[in-house]
Structures are given as structure tokens and as C-alpha cells.
Amino acid sequence: MKLFMITNCVDMAAFAIASGVDRIFVDTEIIGKDARQGHLSTVISRHTLDDVRRIRSVVPEGRLLVRINPIHEGSEAEIDLAIEAGADVLMLPMFRCVEEVELFTAAVGGRARCNLLVETVSAAANLKACVDVPGVDEVHIGLNDLHLELGLDFMFEPLASGVVDSMAEILRGSGKPFGIGGIARVGEGLLPAELLLAEHVRLGSTAAILSRTFHRQASSVSEIRKQMDFPAELGKLKSAFQRSKSYDSETLQANHRDVQEKVKLIVESIRARRLK
């Protein structure tokens, strides 16, 4: 299981890598994000390519991921600048069709790994054709924007409804490595991390992003050290994932039913609060 951490802080990036984080994730996406998420409690990153340049020096080769903007008029120039800044992996968000993926991989031209962030209904519908585009190296299923576009109430509803199952089947068939959403600490969250990690195993996912609840939005190494034993918490996640890999199919299906039931209760609670 590869764990990604979103940060634009050099000290935090160095600490995270030393603690066992597999990739540092610099999030420069801004186009359209305020319109989609500005009314929610989600954190909208304000990272820049200057952050990528600063962080490059403390992140080992191959482990710096940069999320760029969706395809737009300036995409080719943006991709060139991100690669020049030191990106090892570029993540394309909010794409909807094969043509956008083709523009993305052509602009990258093999200079960095290409990661598709599947977070729109159209991207999910066109997934097989998109992952077959030459130059696509890996995929991440983004549950936040996907559940919003589907008109759902809770981020993990697509995981419970079978929407993610359909995408995972395509991705397993493609042979491309893929990840799903974010993850909190073991024993925490509306859906405990250990349940979600078993879902990753059932579906074939091998990556997740550390959620902001994982580190309580700590902005410095001293803050995160006060909150927890960060390397130990990462170790708990990886150990839980390894345990889940030993489960038989019946146990994994039972876990999935548990997730479905918990998601149903959470959605009912969200809707009840809305009516008050």
C-alpha cells in the first residue's frame, strides 16, 4: 500500500518521507475548484510550482507527485513548467473524455509518469478507453468530486453502491496500478481505516492519500509530533493492509457488507440533520 501526503512544506515533506510516506503530493490544481467545493468544508490547496521546486530537494527521485489543472488552453505550458520544477508524476484531474487524456499524455511525452484522477461521471463511463491511451501509467479514483457530481450525500457512497467496483474491474483488467480516495488513522473516521483498507484489498487498489483528518491539518513538524507518533500511525495502516491481504474472499465480502451498512447509516444521519 502506497501512502501519499499532500503538503507544500519542505520540512513536513522531509519528515513524512523519513517516517514512511511513499509519495509527496503537491496540489497545484485551482481551476474550477472553488466553484465545485467552495461551499463545502473541504480544504482547497493553494500550492504553486515554486513549492514543487522547493520540495524537490528533500524528496527522493520518483516520489514527487504534482496535481496540475484540468486540461485548458495553457496545459502544455503548465505541464512543461511542472516537469521542469521536478515533478516525477503528474496527476490529471477532472477529465471527461479520451481526447483530454491523449492531450495530457502527448504533452508529457514520457518525461514523467501520467496518473489519471477519475472523479467525473464521464471519466468513469469512458474509463476503459482512457486507461488504454498510450502513456497512461497509473490511476487514482477520486471519491470527493465524484460523489458530488453523482448528487450523493457522502463521499464513500460510490464505494458502497458498486460504482467503484465497476471501475476497479476495468483497472484490474488493464494491469495499471491504481489507488482509491483518502484514508484516516486506524480506528478513526466515520468509516474506520481498517474497513476501508480491506476494501482496497478486495478491489485491487494499492494506494491512498492520507486525509486531512489523519494529521488534523497540522502545518508543521512540531504540530504533527504533538498530535501523534506519525511513523507508528503509518505503520498501523500498512500493517492493517497486510492483514487484509490474508483474508479470504468470504471475509472480504463480509467486510464489504459491513461497509455498505455503515454507509447507509451515515447517509441517513446526514439527511436527518439536513431536515432539522
C-alpha positions in Angstrom: 0.0 0.0 0.0 1.5 3.3 -1.1 0.5 6.3 1.1 0.6 9.8 -0.4 0.7 13.0 1.7 -0.4 16.4 0.5 1.9 19.2 1.6 3.8 22.2 0.3 6.0 22.5 3.4 9.6 21.4 2.9 10.2 20.3 6.5 6.9 18.4 6.5 7.8 16.7 3.3 11.2 15.6 4.6 9.7 14.4 7.8 6.9 12.5 6.0 9.4 10.7 3.7 11.6 9.8 6.6 8.6 8.5 8.5 7.4 6.1 5.8 5.2 8.2 3.4 5.7 6.8 -0.1 4.9 10.0 -2.1 4.7 13.7 -1.5 1.7 15.2 -3.3 1.8 18.9 -4.3 -1.6 20.1 -5.3 -1.5 23.0 -7.8 -5.0 22.4 -9.1 -7.1 25.5 -8.8 -9.2 26.0 -12.0 -12.8 25.3 -11.2 -12.2 24.0 -7.7 -13.7 27.0 -5.8 -16.9 26.6 -7.8 -17.1 22.9 -7.1 -16.0 22.8 -3.5 -16.1 26.4 -2.1 -19.3 25.8 -0.3 -18.0 22.7 1.5 -15.7 22.1 4.4 -13.0 20.6 2.2 -9.6 22.2 2.2 -8.6 23.8 -1.1 -4.9 23.8 -1.5 -3.1 26.9 -2.8 0.1 25.2 -3.8 2.3 26.5 -6.6 5.1 25.3 -8.9 7.5 27.3 -6.7 6.5 24.8 -3.9 7.4 22.0 -6.2 10.9 23.4 -6.8 11.4 23.9 -3.1 10.3 20.4 -2.1 12.2 18.7 -4.9 15.4 18.8 -2.9 14.1 16.8 0.0 12.0 14.2 -1.9 13.8 11.1 -3.4 13.6 10.6 -7.1 10.4 9.1 -8.3 8.4 10.1 -5.3 7.1 13.6 -6.1 3.6 13.8 -7.4 2.1 17.1 -8.7 -1.6 17.5 -9.5 -2.0 20.0 -12.3 -5.1 21.8 -13.5 -7.7 20.2 -15.8 -7.0 20.4 -19.5 -7.2 24.1 -20.6 -5.6 26.4 -23.1 -2.4 26.7 -21.1 -2.0 23.0 -20.3 1.1 22.3 -22.4 3.0 25.2 -20.9 1.8 24.2 -17.4 3.0 20.6 -17.9 6.4 21.8 -19.2 6.8 24.0 -16.1 5.7 21.3 -13.7 8.3 18.8 -15.1 11.0 21.5 -15.1 10.2 22.1 -11.4 10.9 18.5 -10.7 7.6 16.5 -10.9 8.1 12.8 -11.1 4.4 12.0 -11.5 1.7 14.3 -13.0 -1.9 13.8 -12.0 -4.7 15.0 -14.4 -7.9 15.9 -12.6 -11.5 16.4 -13.8 -11.0 14.9 -17.2 -14.1 13.6 -19.0 -13.0 12.1 -22.4 -10.3 10.2 -24.2 -9.3 13.3 -26.1 -8.3 15.1 -22.9 -6.2 12.1 -21.8 -4.5 12.0 -25.2 -3.6 15.7 -24.9 -2.2 15.1 -21.4 0.0 12.1 -22.3 1.2 13.7 -25.5 2.2 16.9 -23.7 4.0 14.9 -21.0 5.8 12.9 -23.7 7.2 10.3 -21.4 9.1 12.8 -19.2 7.1 11.9 -16.1 4.6 9.3 -15.1 1.0 10.0 -16.0 -1.7 9.5 -13.4 -5.4 9.9 -14.2 -7.6 11.1 -11.4 -11.0 9.6 -12.1 -13.5 11.9 -10.5 -16.2 12.7 -13.0 -19.1 10.6 -14.2 -17.9 10.9 -17.8 -14.4 9.7 -16.9 -15.9 6.7 -15.2 -18.1 5.9 -18.2 -15.1 6.2 -20.6 -12.6 4.6 -18.2 -11.5 1.6 -20.4 -10.7 3.8 -23.4 -9.0 6.3 -21.2 -6.6 3.9 -19.5 -5.8 2.3 -22.8 -4.3 5.6 -24.1 -0.6 5.1 -24.6 1.4 6.8 -21.9 -1.1 6.3 -19.0 0.9 4.8 -16.2 -1.5 4.7 -13.2 -4.9 5.8 -12.0 -6.5 7.2 -8.8 -10.2 7.1 -8.1 -11.2 10.4 -6.5 -14.3 10.0 -4.4 -14.9 13.6 -3.3 -15.7 15.3 -6.6 -17.2 12.0 -8.0 -19.8 11.8 -5.2 -20.7 15.5 -5.7 -21.2 15.0 -9.4 -23.4 12.0 -8.7 -25.5 14.1 -6.4 -24.7 11.9 -3.4 -24.6 12.8 0.3 -21.4 11.0 1.5 -18.0 10.6 -0.1 -17.9 6.8 0.3 -21.4 6.1 -1.2 -19.8 5.2 -4.6 -17.7 2.6 -2.7 -20.8 1.0 -1.3 -23.1 1.2 -4.3 -20.9 -0.7 -6.8 -19.7 2.3 -8.8 -16.1 1.8 -7.7 -16.4 -1.9 -8.2 -17.1 -1.4 -11.9 -14.2 0.9 -12.3 -11.9 -1.4 -10.3 -12.8 -4.3 -12.6 -11.7 -2.3 -15.6 -8.5 -1.2 -13.9 -7.5 -4.7 -12.8 -8.0 -5.8 -16.4 -5.8 -3.0 -17.7 -2.9 -4.1 -15.4 -2.4 -0.4 -14.4 -1.8 0.2 -10.7 -4.5 2.3 -9.1 -5.5 3.8 -5.8 -8.8 5.0 -4.2 -9.6 8.1 -2.2 -8.2 9.0 1.1 -7.7 7.3 4.5 -7.7 8.4 8.1 -6.0 6.7 11.1 -6.7 3.1 12.1 -9.7 3.1 14.4 -10.8 6.6 13.4 -13.2 8.2 10.9 -16.8 7.7 10.1 -15.6 4.6 8.3 -12.7 3.2 10.2 -9.5 2.9 8.2 -9.2 -0.9 8.7 -12.6 -1.4 7.0 -11.5 0.8 4.0 -8.2 -1.0 3.7 -9.9 -4.3 3.4 -12.0 -2.7 0.6 -8.7 -1.7 -1.1 -7.6 -5.3 -1.0 -10.9 -6.6 -2.3 -10.9 -4.2 -5.2 -7.2 -4.4 -6.0 -6.2 -0.9 -5.0 -2.7 -0.3 -3.8 -2.6 3.4 -2.9 -4.4 6.0 -0.8 -4.0 9.6 0.1 -3.6 10.5 3.8 -6.7 12.5 4.6 -6.5 15.8 6.4 -8.2 14.2 9.4 -5.2 11.8 9.6 -2.9 14.7 10.7 -5.5 17.1 11.9 -4.3 19.7 9.3 -1.0 20.1 11.1 1.0 22.7 9.3 4.4 22.0 10.9 6.5 19.0 12.0 6.3 20.2 15.6 2.5 20.2 15.4 2.3 16.8 14.0 4.7 15.4 16.6 2.5 16.8 19.4 -0.6 15.1 17.9 0.8 11.6 17.4 3.6 9.2 16.7 3.4 9.7 13.0 5.7 6.8 11.8 3.7 4.5 14.1 0.4 5.6 12.7 1.7 5.0 9.2 2.9 1.6 10.3 -0.6 0.7 11.6 -2.1 1.5 8.3 0.4 -0.6 6.4 0.0 -3.5 8.9 -3.8 -3.4 8.6 -3.5 -3.5 4.8 -1.2 -6.5 5.1 -3.6 -8.3 7.4 -6.4 -7.7 5.0 -4.4 -9.3 2.2 -4.5 -12.5 4.2 -8.4 -12.5 4.2 -10.2 -15.0 2.1 -12.9 -13.8 -0.4 -15.7 -14.6 2.0 -14.2 -12.4 4.7 -13.6 -9.6 2.3 -17.2 -9.8 1.1 -18.4 -9.7 4.7 -16.3 -6.6 5.3 -17.9 -5.0 2.2 -21.4 -5.7 3.5 -20.3 -4.0 6.8 -19.1 -1.0 4.8 -22.4 -0.9 2.9 -24.4 -0.9 6.2 -22.3 1.7 7.8 -22.5 4.0 4.7 -26.3 3.6 4.7 -26.5 4.7 8.4 -24.2 7.6 7.8 -26.2 8.8 4.8 -29.4 8.5 6.9 -27.8 10.6 9.6 -26.7 13.3 7.1 -30.2 13.5 5.6 -31.8 13.7 9.1 -29.6 16.5 10.1 -30.4 18.4 6.9 -34.1 18.2 7.7 -33.7 19.8 11.2 
